Amino acid sequence: MTLWIKNGRVVDPLDGKIRKADILIEKGTIQRIGPSGESLEKGPRMEEIDASGKLVVPGLIDMHVHLREPGHEYKETIETGGMAGVAGGFTALACMPNTEPVNDSSSVTEFILTQARASCPLRVYPIAAVSLGQKGERLTEFGDLKKAGAVAVSDDGHPVKNSELMRRALEYARFHGLSVISHCEETDLSRGGCMHEGEISTRIGLAGIPAASEEIMVFRDVCLAKLTGCPVHIAHVSTRGSVDIIRRAKEDGVPVTAETAPHYFTLDHTAVMGYRTEAKMNPPLRGPEDVAAIQQGLKQGVLDVIATDHAPHSPLEKDLEFQEAAFGIIGLETALPLTLALVSKGILTLPEAVRRVSSNPARILDIPGGRLREGLPADLAVVDPDVEYTLRAEDLHSKSHNSPFLGVPLKGRVDLTVVGGRIAWRRRTKDTGRGR
């Protein structure tokens, strides 16, 4: 099938330009990007797609998702997570290792890739564990995991508390060409907490998690990156102090990159009031000053990536007393409109926003994608930036519905997602968002 995407506003996150252009896709690759209005001979297997008034962006890449398979398929599968991804404009997902069994061996990595090839509509890149069983005691076999298809290592959900082990992880990962993604949490400070420690936690009587529990470990990992000269990527940054530490490290030439998630630049800890478990996550939603710092960190390039930390849970884990409910929210189908809101507010330009959800994660993980160029695989999304709607549970494609944005007005959503030249997602109705 040949696709001719016409009259779209093509966003190039690398050169920062937006231009009206047509894109011709054949045999899975971008054959031509040219000025709109040029005529093409239409063949019997060519589909014309009118993208007038729409954006055409490189396929989004989420470098931090939890697909739950193997072991917790009642929450999410690789297939359903992939469907949520393409509905949100993503063409690639990097999935964290806290499955059951943990992805700490080549056999689990290979299983994930086999399942993805069989049923998933987008590209899946496994992230393997730093330590066996994510216990922080012994390193996994980085070389075997790399050969099996892992693109990074992380004990996400569990900090690597042993600094010597983390040092060796950075050194061995660089040798094997793997990224190290650090979950920064000092658990002796956060243990027992269930939301941000501050005015709201005091008012509603919930145990708090102080900002220092994140910042201490961010500082440690920056120090280890400076000591070893090995890159480290800081996951889900949520505090003003963390942004300041990463900023100073970058100014000093330390090889550190960092991500945040849409909920950290959109919501603050007041979202928890009413004991709303759908707003419970780790790290927790912080104060308004932290939200402002996250936004500025993105604007200034201190934070390189916007990732979702998509964490599906069923009602079995969420419909509980707040203290007992699981941490985590879904995010694949809300990331784009929440990111576009930063553009509307003038915090990011459109190319800057697209860069943080496409080319920057591709660069950090050293995977293809994040560019629209002739001769490259045709991974892209067509986005209506102006459509306004209210998110409903029945519109979601994830198995789980644990989102604080249900019932919230949003602006901007995906009309079409193309993966490897194939239409992986097409919005069929204006109302429901269902369809493929």
C-alpha positions as CSV (number, residue, x, y, z in Angstrom):
1,M,0.0,0.0,0.0
2,T,1.2,3.5,-0.9
3,L,0.2,6.4,1.3
4,W,0.1,10.0,0.2
5,I,-0.4,12.3,3.1
6,K,-1.3,15.7,1.7
7,N,-1.4,19.3,2.9
8,G,-0.2,18.6,6.5
9,R,1.9,20.9,8.6
10,V,5.1,18.8,8.9
11,V,6.9,19.3,12.2
12,D,10.7,18.7,12.1
13,P,11.9,18.5,15.7
14,L,15.6,18.6,14.7
15,D,15.7,21.8,12.6
16,G,12.8,23.4,14.5
17,K,10.8,24.1,11.3
18,I,7.1,23.6,10.5
19,R,6.2,23.6,6.8
20,K,3.3,22.6,4.7
21,A,4.2,19.5,2.8
22,D,3.1,16.2,1.3
23,I,4.6,12.9,2.3
24,L,4.7,9.9,0.0
25,I,5.2,6.5,1.7
26,E,6.0,3.3,-0.2
27,K,7.3,-0.1,0.9
28,G,7.4,1.0,4.5
29,T,9.6,4.0,4.0
30,I,9.3,7.8,3.3
31,Q,9.9,8.1,-0.4
32,R,9.4,11.8,-0.7
33,I,8.7,14.9,1.3
34,G,7.7,17.8,-1.0
35,P,5.7,21.0,-1.3
36,S,2.0,20.6,-1.0
37,G,0.1,20.8,-4.3
38,E,2.3,18.7,-6.4
39,S,0.4,16.2,-8.4
40,L,1.1,12.5,-8.2
41,E,-0.1,9.7,-10.5
42,K,-2.5,7.8,-8.4
43,G,-2.1,4.0,-8.6
44,P,-4.6,1.3,-7.7
45,R,-3.0,0.8,-4.3
46,M,-2.5,4.4,-3.3
47,E,-4.5,5.9,-0.5
48,E,-4.7,9.7,-0.3
49,I,-5.0,11.2,3.2
50,D,-5.9,14.8,3.5
51,A,-4.1,16.3,6.5
52,S,-5.3,19.9,5.9
53,G,-5.3,21.8,9.2
54,K,-3.4,18.9,10.9
55,L,0.1,18.3,12.1
56,V,2.3,15.6,10.8
57,V,4.9,14.6,13.4
58,P,7.5,11.8,13.8
59,G,6.0,8.8,15.6
60,L,6.2,9.5,19.3
61,I,8.5,7.4,21.4
62,D,7.8,6.6,25.1
63,M,10.9,5.5,26.9
64,H,9.1,4.6,30.1
65,V,6.1,2.4,30.1
66,H,4.9,-0.7,32.1
67,L,3.2,-3.2,29.8
68,R,2.7,-5.7,32.6
69,E,3.3,-8.8,30.4
70,P,4.4,-11.4,31.5
71,G,2.7,-11.9,34.8
72,H,0.1,-9.2,35.2
73,E,-1.9,-9.5,32.0
74,Y,-5.2,-8.7,33.8
75,K,-3.8,-5.1,34.1
76,E,-2.3,-4.8,30.6
77,T,-0.8,-6.8,27.8
78,I,1.7,-6.0,25.2
79,E,-1.1,-6.0,22.7
80,T,-3.4,-3.7,24.6
81,G,-0.6,-1.4,25.7
82,G,0.4,-1.2,22.0
83,M,-3.2,-0.2,21.0
84,A,-3.2,2.5,23.7
85,G,0.1,3.6,22.3
86,V,-0.9,4.0,18.6
87,A,-4.1,5.7,19.7
88,G,-1.9,8.2,21.4
89,G,0.4,8.7,18.5
90,F,3.2,6.5,19.7
91,T,5.1,4.2,17.3
92,A,7.6,2.9,19.8
93,L,7.5,2.0,23.5
94,A,10.3,1.0,25.8
95,C,8.9,-1.3,28.6
96,M,10.2,-1.5,32.1
97,P,11.4,-4.8,33.6
98,N,9.1,-5.1,36.7
99,T,7.1,-8.0,35.2
100,E,6.6,-11.4,36.7
101,P,9.1,-12.9,36.2
102,V,11.3,-9.9,36.2
103,N,13.0,-9.1,32.9
104,D,16.5,-10.0,34.2
105,S,17.4,-12.7,31.7
106,S,17.6,-13.1,28.0
107,S,14.6,-15.5,27.9
108,V,12.2,-12.9,29.3
109,T,13.6,-10.3,26.9
110,E,13.0,-12.7,24.0
111,F,9.5,-13.5,25.2
112,I,8.6,-9.8,25.2
113,L,9.9,-9.3,21.7
114,T,8.1,-12.5,20.5
115,Q,4.8,-11.3,21.9
116,A,5.3,-7.9,20.4
117,R,6.0,-9.3,16.9
118,A,2.9,-11.5,17.2
119,S,0.3,-9.0,18.4
120,C,1.6,-5.4,19.0
121,P,0.9,-2.7,16.4
122,L,4.0,-0.7,17.2
123,R,7.7,-1.2,18.0
124,V,8.6,-2.5,21.5
125,Y,12.0,-2.1,23.1
126,P,12.6,-4.1,26.3
127,I,14.4,-2.5,29.2
128,A,16.0,-5.1,31.3
129,A,16.7,-5.1,35.1
130,V,20.0,-3.7,36.5
131,S,20.0,-6.4,39.2
132,L,18.8,-9.9,39.5
133,G,15.2,-9.8,40.6
134,Q,15.5,-6.1,41.0
135,K,16.9,-6.8,44.5
136,G,19.9,-4.5,44.2
137,E,22.4,-7.3,45.1
138,R,24.0,-8.7,41.9
139,L,24.1,-7.3,38.4
140,T,22.4,-9.0,35.6
141,E,24.2,-10.2,32.5
142,F,24.2,-7.0,30.5
143,G,25.9,-8.6,27.4
144,D,23.4,-11.4,27.1
145,L,20.5,-9.0,27.6
146,K,21.8,-6.6,25.0
147,K,22.1,-9.5,22.5
148,A,18.6,-10.6,23.3
149,G,17.3,-7.1,22.4
150,A,17.4,-5.0,25.5
151,V,18.1,-1.3,24.9
152,A,18.6,-0.2,28.5
153,V,18.7,-1.4,32.1
154,S,16.8,-0.1,35.0
155,D,15.4,-1.3,38.3
156,D,12.5,1.1,37.9
157,G,10.2,0.9,40.9
158,H,13.2,-0.1,43.0
159,P,16.2,2.2,43.5
160,V,19.7,0.7,43.3
161,K,20.6,1.6,46.9
162,N,24.1,0.2,46.8
163,S,26.3,2.9,45.4
164,E,29.1,0.5,44.4
165,L,26.7,-1.6,42.5
166,M,25.3,1.4,40.7
167,R,28.8,2.5,39.8
168,R,29.6,-0.9,38.2
169,A,26.2,-0.8,36.4
170,L,27.1,2.5,34.8
171,E,30.5,1.2,33.7
172,Y,29.3,-2.1,32.4
173,A,26.3,-0.6,30.6
174,R,28.6,1.9,28.8
175,F,30.8,-1.0,27.7
176,H,27.8,-2.9,26.3
177,G,26.1,0.2,24.7
178,L,23.1,0.2,27.1
179,S,21.5,3.2,28.8
180,V,21.1,3.2,32.5
181,I,17.7,4.6,33.7
182,S,17.7,5.4,37.4
183,H,14.7,5.4,39.7
184,C,15.8,7.9,42.3
185,E,14.3,7.2,45.7
186,E,15.8,7.1,49.2
187,T,13.4,4.5,50.6
188,D,14.4,5.2,54.2
189,L,12.8,8.6,53.8
190,S,9.9,7.6,51.6
191,R,8.9,4.4,53.4
192,G,5.3,4.5,54.5
193,G,4.5,7.6,52.6
194,C,1.7,7.8,50.0
195,M,1.7,11.4,48.7
196,H,3.9,14.5,48.8
197,E,4.9,15.7,52.2
198,G,3.5,19.1,52.6
199,E,0.5,21.2,53.5
200,I,-2.0,19.0,51.8
201,S,-0.7,15.7,53.4
202,T,-0.9,17.4,56.8
203,R,-4.4,18.7,56.2
204,I,-5.9,15.4,55.1
205,G,-3.8,13.2,57.4
206,L,-1.8,11.1,55.0
207,A,1.8,10.1,55.5
208,G,4.1,12.1,53.2
209,I,7.0,11.5,50.9
210,P,9.5,14.4,51.1
211,A,11.1,15.9,48.1
212,A,14.5,15.1,49.6
213,S,13.8,11.3,49.1
214,E,14.2,11.9,45.3
215,E,16.8,14.6,45.4
216,I,19.3,12.7,47.5
217,M,19.4,9.9,45.0
218,V,19.5,12.2,42.0
219,F,22.6,13.9,43.6
220,R,24.2,10.5,44.2
221,D,23.7,9.3,40.6
222,V,25.0,12.6,39.2
223,C,28.1,12.2,41.4
224,L,28.5,8.6,40.1
225,A,28.2,9.8,36.5
226,K,30.8,12.4,37.2
227,L,33.1,9.9,38.8
228,T,32.8,7.3,36.1
229,G,32.3,9.5,33.1
230,C,29.4,7.2,32.2
231,P,26.0,8.5,31.2
232,V,23.0,8.2,33.5
233,H,19.3,8.9,32.7
234,I,17.1,10.1,35.6
235,A,13.6,8.9,35.5
236,H,10.3,10.7,36.3
237,V,11.7,13.9,37.8
238,S,9.2,15.5,40.1
239,T,10.8,18.2,42.3
240,R,12.3,21.6,41.9
241,G,15.5,20.4,43.7
242,S,16.0,17.6,41.3
243,V,15.8,20.1,38.4
244,D,18.4,22.3,40.0
245,I,20.8,19.4,40.6
246,I,20.5,18.2,37.0
247,R,20.9,21.8,35.7
248,R,24.1,22.3,37.6
249,A,25.4,18.8,36.6
250,K,24.8,19.6,32.9
251,E,26.5,23.0,33.3
252,D,29.5,21.1,34.7
253,G,29.6,18.7,31.8
254,V,28.4,15.6,33.6
255,P,26.8,13.1,31.2
256,V,23.3,13.1,32.6
257,T,19.9,13.2,30.9
258,A,16.5,13.3,32.5
259,E,12.8,12.9,31.9
260,T,9.6,14.0,33.5
261,A,6.0,12.9,32.9
262,P,2.9,14.9,31.9
263,H,1.2,14.6,35.3
264,Y,4.2,16.4,36.9
265,F,3.9,19.5,34.8
266,T,0.1,19.5,34.8
267,L,-1.1,18.6,38.3
268,D,0.0,19.3,41.8
269,H,-0.7,17.6,45.2
270,T,-4.1,19.2,45.5
271,A,-5.3,16.6,42.9
272,V,-5.1,14.1,45.7
273,M,-7.7,15.9,47.9
274,G,-10.8,13.8,48.3
275,Y,-8.4,10.8,48.7
276,R,-8.5,10.3,44.9
277,T,-6.4,7.1,44.3
278,E,-6.3,7.8,40.6
279,A,-3.9,10.7,41.5
280,K,-1.6,8.4,43.6
281,M,1.8,7.8,42.0
282,N,5.4,7.4,42.8
283,P,7.1,9.9,42.9
284,P,4.0,11.7,44.0
285,L,2.4,14.9,42.7
286,R,4.3,17.7,44.3
287,G,3.7,21.4,45.1
288,P,2.9,24.2,42.7
289,E,6.5,25.4,42.9
290,D,7.7,22.0,41.7
291,V,5.2,22.1,38.8
292,A,6.6,25.5,37.8
293,A,10.1,24.2,38.0
294,I,9.4,21.1,35.9
295,Q,7.9,23.4,33.2
296,Q,10.9,25.6,33.3
297,G,13.2,22.6,33.2
298,L,11.5,21.5,30.0
299,K,11.7,25.0,28.5
300,Q,15.4,25.3,29.3
301,G,16.3,21.8,28.1
302,V,17.4,20.6,31.6
303,L,14.7,17.9,31.2
304,D,15.3,16.2,27.9
305,V,12.3,13.9,27.6
306,I,8.6,13.7,28.3
307,A,7.7,10.0,29.1
308,T,4.4,8.7,30.5
309,D,5.4,6.2,33.1
310,H,2.3,4.4,31.9
311,A,1.4,2.2,34.9
312,P,-1.9,0.3,34.4
313,H,-3.7,-1.1,37.5
314,S,-7.1,-2.7,37.8
315,P,-9.8,-1.7,40.3
316,L,-8.5,-4.5,42.5
317,E,-5.4,-2.3,43.2
318,K,-7.0,1.2,42.9
319,D,-10.4,1.0,44.5
320,L,-9.1,0.9,48.0
321,E,-8.3,3.2,50.9
322,F,-5.7,5.7,49.8
323,Q,-3.0,4.3,51.9
324,E,-3.5,0.8,50.5
325,A,-4.0,1.7,46.8
326,A,-1.3,1.0,44.3
327,F,1.0,3.8,43.0
328,G,0.7,4.7,39.3
329,I,-1.5,6.0,36.5
330,I,-1.9,5.3,32.8
331,G,-0.7,7.9,30.3
332,L,-0.3,6.8,26.7
333,E,-3.6,8.3,25.5
334,T,-3.3,11.6,27.4
335,A,0.4,12.5,26.9
336,L,-0.1,14.3,23.6
337,P,-2.8,16.7,24.6
338,L,-1.1,17.5,27.9
339,T,2.2,18.2,26.1
340,L,0.4,20.4,23.5
341,A,-0.9,22.4,26.4
342,L,2.7,23.5,27.1
343,V,2.8,24.8,23.6
344,S,-0.5,26.7,24.1
345,K,0.9,28.3,27.2
346,G,4.1,29.4,25.4
347,I,6.4,27.2,27.6
348,L,7.6,25.1,24.6
349,T,7.5,25.7,20.9
350,L,5.8,22.9,18.9
351,P,9.1,21.5,17.5
352,E,10.6,21.6,21.1
353,A,7.6,19.7,22.4
354,V,7.8,17.1,19.6
355,R,11.6,16.7,20.2
356,R,11.0,15.7,23.8
357,V,8.6,12.9,22.9
358,S,10.4,11.7,19.7
359,S,14.0,12.5,18.8
360,N,15.4,12.9,22.3
361,P,14.2,9.5,23.6
362,A,15.5,7.9,20.4
363,R,18.9,9.5,20.9
364,I,19.2,8.5,24.5
365,L,18.1,4.9,23.9
366,D,20.1,4.8,20.6
367,I,17.1,3.5,18.6
368,P,15.6,4.5,15.3
369,G,12.9,7.1,15.0
370,G,12.2,10.7,15.9
371,R,12.8,12.0,12.4
372,L,10.9,12.5,9.2
373,R,13.4,12.1,6.4
374,E,13.3,10.6,2.9
375,G,14.6,7.0,3.0
376,L,13.8,6.4,6.7
377,P,11.1,4.1,8.0
378,A,7.7,5.7,7.8
379,D,6.8,6.1,11.5
380,L,4.6,9.1,12.0
381,A,1.3,10.5,13.4
382,V,-1.3,12.9,12.0
383,V,-2.6,15.1,14.8
384,D,-5.6,17.4,15.1
385,P,-4.2,20.1,17.5
386,D,-7.5,22.0,17.7
387,V,-10.1,19.4,18.5
388,E,-11.6,19.7,22.0
389,Y,-13.1,16.8,23.9
390,T,-13.6,15.3,27.3
391,L,-11.8,12.1,28.1
392,R,-14.1,9.2,28.9
393,A,-13.2,5.7,30.2
394,E,-15.0,4.0,27.2
395,D,-12.6,5.9,24.9
396,L,-9.5,4.3,26.3
397,H,-7.7,1.3,24.7
398,S,-5.6,0.4,27.8
399,K,-7.1,-2.5,29.8
400,S,-6.9,-0.2,32.8
401,H,-8.6,3.1,33.4
402,N,-6.6,4.5,36.3
403,S,-6.3,8.1,35.1
404,P,-6.8,11.4,36.9
405,F,-7.8,13.0,33.6
406,L,-11.1,11.1,33.1
407,G,-13.8,13.7,32.7
408,V,-11.2,16.5,32.1
409,P,-11.5,18.7,28.9
410,L,-8.5,18.1,26.6
411,K,-7.3,19.7,23.4
412,G,-5.5,17.9,20.6
413,R,-5.6,14.2,19.6
414,V,-4.3,11.7,17.0
415,D,-6.2,11.0,13.8
416,L,-3.8,8.6,12.2
417,T,-0.7,6.6,13.3
418,V,1.6,5.0,10.8
419,V,4.2,2.4,11.8
420,G,6.6,1.1,9.2
421,G,4.4,2.5,6.4
422,R,1.3,0.6,7.7
423,I,-1.7,2.4,9.2
424,A,-1.7,1.1,12.7
425,W,-4.4,3.4,14.0
426,R,-7.1,5.5,12.4
427,R,-9.8,7.5,14.2
428,R,-13.1,6.4,12.8
429,T,-15.6,8.6,14.7
430,K,-15.4,12.1,16.2
431,D,-17.0,11.0,19.4
432,T,-15.6,7.8,20.8
433,G,-12.0,7.7,19.7
434,R,-12.4,4.0,18.9
435,G,-11.3,2.5,15.7
436,R,-8.3,1.1,14.0
